[in-house]
Amino acid sequence: MQAYRTAATELRHPVNVALQGHAPLGVRVANAVTGFMGSWKFIILQTVVVSIWVAGNIYLIFHFDPYPFIFLNLAFSTQAAYAAPLILLASNQSATRDRATLEHAAKEAEEADSKDDELAARLNHLEELMQQLLAARS
């Protein structure tokens, strides 16, 4: 669902403005890479590349990585070795954003509670005044 939001929508919340505006280059790269690696586009692209790789090497269209596809295995291992730290880095950034969002929401809730208390006190005061007016009329 988050992928469907535009950048402008995501940046409206003050926490997102603060985190996106001051994010280091490494965090932005990690978010972009993990965002792509977690997409259907990446899964389909990787499936097509692997299918072409295997079919091309089996049917001898190109024969640089014969069965059991050791070079393909090396490529997957390298991809996993780079993906894991990037996923952790993006996960840490997400946890930081979630924590900051919760803190911001708690602060807003406290402000709303104090305003509600103030309104309740004013309402009680008005009710007392109305009762005094009614008592004075009777």
TARAMO-V307975 format. One record per helix or strand of 2 or more residues. SS is the DSSP state (H for helix, E for strand). FROM is the first residue (numbers start at 0). TO is the last residue. If there is no record, write none. Layout:
ss;from;to
SS;FROM;TO
SS;FROM;TO
//
This chain:
ss;from;to
H;1;3
H;6;9
H;13;20
H;24;36
H;39;57
H;69;136
//
